Amino acid sequence: MVKTHEENPTPLLAQDFEILFRTRFKPLVIYALRFVKDLETAKGLVQDVFITLWEKRSDLGGSRSEAAAYLTTSVRNRCLNH
């Protein structure tokens, strides 16, 4: 049986993760500040989401756009649950 992309996604590569971190960390912290109103809390929540992304990178597709969407949604949810 042939596995589809959805069943066997290409994991996010370290270089793609680094690019995402460099380009998305600050905007995500600013986004998180809309919800939590504290800079250190916002940074911590965003950092936790990046850690989770790295740990679950094999479950997501290898594209940065998919990972960026995951980050935005996860930051919002993490803030709302904080």
Protein Blocks (a to p, Z undefined) as FASTA:
>chain_A
ZZdfklmccdddfklmmmmmmmmmmmmmmmmmmmnopaklmmmmmmmmmmmmmmmmmmpc
fbfklmmmmmmmmmmmmmmmZZ
